[in-house]
Amino acid sequence: MACNDPILAWVWSYIAVLHMGSVKERTDAAQELAAIALINDRNKKIIIEENGIAPLLKLLKESVTCESQIAAASALFNLGNSPERVWLIANDHGISIIVKLLLEMPPMSVQVVLVNLVWRMADLDDGVREEFGRENVVRPLVVLLGMDVVMDELVKKE
């Protein structure tokens, strides 16, 4: 089957790297999955059907580098463009992982990607929005709003 569909072979290899690779390799794999997910909904479906959400959430949760957290959150953002996909991310404990990471106050570049992910997920599914509320996502978001950061400077640094 993978011979007939090269996307499937790529997805398998990237997901395998997310499970077993070094931090750099896992970051690169997450970036590739994010790029593949942007192409079309069929690719998103393949990534999700091949169990790509769990290793992306694990990378987001356990990573020690900003680059890998951004790559994982970006891939999840690109995957979560429908209520069904958002619910799948939430069902893999995605909400608690995202909120916990926001509470830890990671670097601003990571926070920006996470806030965008929260926004998309909450916007697409009422149940997910309620779950974010139960996890108290409002607290870290209010703290972020109270920070005095010039976004132009943040964008230039990235």
C-alpha positions as CSV (number, residue, x, y, z in Angstrom):
1,M,0.0,0.0,0.0
2,A,2.8,2.4,0.8
3,C,4.2,1.8,-2.7
4,N,1.0,3.3,-4.2
5,D,0.9,6.3,-1.8
6,P,4.2,8.0,-1.0
7,I,2.6,10.3,1.6
8,L,1.8,7.2,3.7
9,A,5.4,6.1,3.7
10,W,6.6,9.5,4.7
11,V,4.0,9.7,7.5
12,W,5.1,6.3,8.8
13,S,8.7,7.3,8.8
14,Y,8.1,10.6,10.5
15,I,5.9,9.1,13.2
16,A,8.6,6.4,13.8
17,V,11.2,9.1,14.2
18,L,8.9,10.9,16.7
19,H,8.9,7.7,18.8
20,M,12.6,6.8,18.5
21,G,14.7,9.7,17.2
22,S,16.9,12.2,18.9
23,V,15.5,15.6,19.9
24,K,16.7,17.2,16.6
25,E,15.3,14.3,14.5
26,R,12.0,14.5,16.4
27,T,11.8,18.2,15.8
28,D,12.5,17.8,12.1
29,A,9.9,15.0,11.9
30,A,7.3,17.2,13.6
31,Q,8.1,20.1,11.2
32,E,7.7,17.7,8.3
33,L,4.3,16.5,9.6
34,A,3.2,20.1,10.0
35,A,4.1,20.8,6.4
36,I,2.4,17.7,5.1
37,A,-0.7,18.5,7.1
38,L,-0.9,21.9,5.4
39,I,-1.1,20.4,1.9
40,N,-4.6,18.9,2.2
41,D,-7.2,17.3,4.5
42,R,-6.4,13.8,3.1
43,N,-2.8,14.1,4.5
44,K,-4.3,15.2,7.9
45,K,-6.5,12.2,7.9
46,I,-3.5,9.9,7.2
47,I,-1.4,11.4,9.9
48,I,-4.3,11.0,12.4
49,E,-5.2,7.4,11.3
50,E,-1.5,6.4,11.6
51,N,-1.6,7.6,15.3
52,G,0.5,10.8,14.8
53,I,-1.3,12.8,17.5
54,A,0.1,11.0,20.6
55,P,3.8,11.3,19.7
56,L,3.3,15.0,18.8
57,L,1.7,15.6,22.2
58,K,4.5,13.7,23.8
59,L,7.1,15.8,22.1
60,L,5.2,18.9,23.1
61,K,5.0,17.8,26.7
62,E,8.5,16.3,27.2
63,S,10.7,18.4,25.0
64,V,13.4,20.6,26.4
65,T,13.9,22.8,23.4
66,C,11.7,25.6,22.2
67,E,12.1,24.6,18.6
68,S,10.7,21.1,19.2
69,Q,7.7,22.4,21.2
70,I,6.9,24.9,18.4
71,A,7.2,22.2,15.8
72,A,4.9,19.9,17.7
73,A,2.3,22.6,18.5
74,S,2.4,23.8,14.9
75,A,1.8,20.3,13.6
76,L,-1.2,19.9,16.0
77,F,-2.5,23.3,14.9
78,N,-2.3,22.3,11.3
79,L,-4.0,19.0,12.0
80,G,-6.8,20.5,14.1
81,N,-8.8,22.3,11.5
82,S,-12.1,20.6,12.1
83,P,-14.2,19.7,15.1
84,E,-13.6,16.0,14.7
85,R,-9.8,16.4,14.5
86,V,-9.8,18.8,17.5
87,W,-11.8,16.3,19.5
88,L,-9.2,13.6,18.7
89,I,-6.4,15.9,20.0
90,A,-8.4,16.5,23.1
91,N,-9.1,12.8,23.6
92,D,-5.4,12.1,23.7
93,H,-5.1,14.4,26.8
94,G,-4.1,17.3,24.6
95,I,-6.0,19.9,26.6
96,S,-4.3,19.1,29.9
97,I,-0.8,18.9,28.2
98,I,-1.4,22.3,26.5
99,V,-2.7,24.0,29.7
100,K,0.1,22.5,31.9
101,L,2.7,23.8,29.4
102,L,1.1,27.3,29.4
103,L,1.1,27.3,33.2
104,E,4.9,26.6,33.2
105,M,5.4,29.9,31.3
106,P,7.6,28.6,28.4
107,P,9.4,31.2,26.3
108,M,7.2,33.7,24.5
109,S,7.7,32.1,21.1
110,V,6.3,28.8,22.4
111,Q,3.4,30.6,24.2
112,V,2.3,32.3,21.0
113,V,2.0,29.0,19.1
114,L,0.2,27.4,22.1
115,V,-2.3,30.3,22.4
116,N,-3.1,29.9,18.7
117,L,-3.6,26.2,19.2
118,V,-6.0,26.9,22.2
119,W,-7.9,29.5,20.1
120,R,-8.4,27.1,17.2
121,M,-9.4,24.2,19.3
122,A,-11.8,26.2,21.4
123,D,-13.3,27.9,18.4
124,L,-14.0,24.7,16.6
125,D,-15.6,22.6,19.4
126,D,-17.9,23.7,22.3
127,G,-17.0,20.5,24.3
128,V,-13.3,21.3,23.9
129,R,-13.9,24.9,24.9
130,E,-15.6,23.7,28.1
131,E,-12.8,21.3,28.8
132,F,-10.3,24.1,28.5
133,G,-12.4,26.0,31.0
134,R,-12.3,23.1,33.4
135,E,-8.5,22.9,33.0
136,N,-8.4,26.7,33.9
137,V,-6.7,27.8,30.7
138,V,-8.0,31.3,31.5
139,R,-5.3,31.9,34.1
140,P,-2.2,31.6,31.9
141,L,-4.0,33.5,29.1
142,V,-4.8,36.4,31.5
143,V,-1.1,36.4,32.6
144,L,0.0,36.6,29.0
145,L,-2.4,39.5,28.4
146,G,-0.8,41.4,31.3
147,M,2.7,41.0,30.0
148,D,4.3,44.0,28.3
149,V,5.8,42.5,25.1
150,V,6.2,44.2,21.8
151,M,5.0,41.7,19.3
152,D,7.2,43.3,16.5
153,E,10.3,42.5,18.5
154,L,9.2,38.9,19.1
155,V,8.5,38.3,15.4
156,K,11.9,39.7,14.5
157,K,13.7,37.4,16.9
158,E,12.1,34.3,15.4
